[in-house]
Amino acid sequence: MKPRKAHLISSYLILFVFAIFSYPASAEKTLSDNGELLVSKEKDVTGDGIPDKIAISGIPYDAKSQFQKKMFISVTSPPDFLKVPLEGGYNPSLLFADFNGDHVCDVFAQADTGGSGGTVKGYSFSFKGGRVRDLKVPPPVSAGGEFLDGYLAKVTLKNHKPVIIDVSSRKQEYERLGIYQKGRLNEPAELLIDPYSSMKIINVSGNKKGIRGIQRISGAYHADALAEVISDWEYTNGKWQMISAEIKKI
């Protein structure tokens, strides 16, 4: 083989190998920058009277996964493009409400976390004037719960009367699991109190909107639902303040 021809073949091989190994990195960069469009709506969230395009995009773990390892909220309001990172999750939703009372709709989003308790992660942002302001969402209510002798469970909430729940209909399962022995606790056992399983927009005063959060309280395992903590919240003076809370038996 002539030297010049051999040199050309070697050059082509080097370029071919370089292209093969450099392509995944390039593709990954594009995917990381743009993600996959999951939900998109139009609403004026900047306050200029012109509908903006609001979207949630995500980067899945793999091509077959519905779980997004990263997600983003983007607001397209020409000539501006705003992008805010979110945590991982799946099945995101987009809603709009004026939480802070500035007469411009804020963006409210939530997504399933993928945990065994069926919990959600929520977000709220103001984009008024083309600036991003994180309004956050109300924190889960701090509640307590425990099993009592006699196939009973007690749920406590600060400044509220404890709620006693009769769990005798589950006694065979609880005896099998070793929680009870002939109606007496084998040892102290607490209930499972999750973060929010759902959040929704509610009316709080006039045209102002707030958030209602629902937390599940379970017995021996997450599917063993006993009650819910329902709390209503209003955004006032730059933070979320609780309006009311109650324990509701399931």
N, C-alpha and C positions, 0 to 999 in steps of 0.2 A: 504494500500500500504506500502511495506517495506521501511524503511528509505533510504537504499542504492539505491533502484530503483527510489524513488522519487527524490533523489539527482541527479542521472544521467539524469532524464527527465528535471529537472530544468536547469542543465548545458547545455543540448542540446538546450533548448529554448533560453537561454541567447546567445549562439553562433549564433543561427539562426537569432535572432533579430539584433545582432551586424553586421552580414553579410549583412542583408537587408539595414541597415542605413549607412553602410560604403561603399557600392558599388558605389552609385552615386558620392561620393566625389572622389573615386579612378578613376572612368570613366572620370570625369571632368578633373582630373589632366592629364590623358593620352591625352585627347582631346586638352587640353590647351598646352601641350608640343609639340604635333605632328601636330595637325590640319588636314585638308582635302586637298589633293593635287588638285590644280586648274589648273596649267599649268607647263610644264616641257620641257626644251630644253637642248641641249649639245653645248658648245662653250668654247674655251680656253679664259678665262677671267683673269687668273692668270699670263699668260705670259710664262709658261713653255713648250708650244708647245703641250700639251696634253689636249684634250677636257675635260672640267669640266661639271658636271651636275648642271644646274641652275633651280630652281623650285620656284613657288609661292604657298604657302599653306595658308589656312584660317580657321577661327573658326566661323561658322554661328551662328546667333541668335537662330535658332532652326532648326530642321530637314527639315522643308519645305521651309526655307528661302534661297534665293540666295545671300542675303546680308551678307557679312562677317563682324562681329564686330571687328575682328583683322585679319591681314594678315602678312606674313613673306616672305622675299626672302632668300633662302638658296643656298649656293654654296658648292658642294661636290667636293673636290680636294684632294684625298687621299695623306697623312693621315689627312688632314685638313678638318674641317666642319665649315663653316661660316654662321651665321644667323643674319638677320637684320629685325627689326620690321617695319611694315608699318601701315598706318591708315586704318580704315574700308572702305569697298567699295564692288564692285562686278564687274564681267566680266573683270578680269585683263589680261594684255597682256605683253609679254616679247620680247624685241628687243635688238640688240647689235650694237654698233658703237663706234669708237674712238673719243670721244669728246675732251679729254685733250691733244691729240697729242703725247702720249707716246708709240704709236705703239702696244697697247694692247686694245682689245675691252672692252668697258665699258658696264654695264648693264643698259638698259633703260626700265622702266616699267610704266604703267599707268592703272588706274582703274576708272570706273564710280563711282561717289560719291553718286548717288541715289537722288540727289536734284531735285527740280522741273525745274531747268534751264538746265538740261542735261549736267552738268559740269564734268570734269575729274580731277583726282589728279595724278601728275606725279612724278617720282623718277629717279635719275641716280646715279650709284655707280661705283667706280673703285675697283677692287679686285686684282690689280697687286701685285705680290709677296705674295699673301695670306693675304693681309691687306685690311681692309675695309676703303674706303674713300668716304664720301658723297659729290658728285658733285652738288647735288640739281638740280633744273630745273629753267629756267628763270621765273622771277616774272611776273604776268599779267601786261599789259600796263595800265597806269593810263590815262583814257579817260573821257570826260564829254559829257553829252547830255541833251537836253531839247526840249520841244515842243515850237513852236512859233505861234503867231497869223497867220491866213490864212491857217490852216492845213499844217504846215511845222514843220520839226524837224531839229535840228542842232546838229552835232557831232563834238567835238573838241579834238584835239590831240596836245600835246606840239610840237612846232616848225613845225606845219603843218597848212595849210589853212583849216578853218572850212568847213565841208561838209553839205550842205543843202539838205534835203530829202522831197520830196512832198508826204504827207500822205493823200491827199484828197480822195483817193480811199477808205479810212477807215473812212470817216467823219461820216457816220451814226452810226457806232459802238462807235466812240469817243464822239459823241453827246449823245448817250444813256448812256455812262459811266460817263457823266458829265465833261469830260475834256474840251470840247468846247461848246459854245453856239453861233450858227450862225457864226462860223468861228473865234470867239474870245475866248481866254482862260478864263476859270472861275477863275483860279488861277495858279501860276507858277507850272509846272509839269516837273519832270526830267525823262529821259529815264532810262531803266534798262540795266546796263552794267555788264555782268557776268565775272567770271574768265574763264579759258580756257574751251572751249567745245571740243577741240581736240588738240593734239600735234603730230607732226610727225618728223622723221629724214630727214634732207636735206643735200645736198653737200654745203660746204661753201668755201673751198679752197683746191686744190689738193686732197689728200685722206682724209682730215679732214672733220668731220661731225658736223652739228649743229642741232638746233631745230627750227621748225616753229610752233608758237602757234596761235590759232584762238579763238577769243572771240566774243560772240554774243551780239549784241545790240538790245534790244527790246523796244516796245512802252508801251502799257498799261499793258501787261502781257507777260510772257516768250514766249508763243507761237506766239506772235505778233512781229516776227523778222523783223527788218528794215535794219540792216547792220552788218558787221563784222569788227573787228580790226585784221589784219593779221600782225604778227611781226616775223622777222627772227633773230636768236641769234647764237653767237659763244662763245665758252668757251676759254677765253684768260686770262693769268696771274692769274689763280686761281678763276675766276669768270665769270659769263655770261654777255656778252656785246651785246647790240642791234646793228644789222647791218642795218635794215630798218624796217619801219612800214607804213601801209597804211590802209585807211578806204575804204571798199568795200560795195556798196549798194547791198542789196539782192532783 
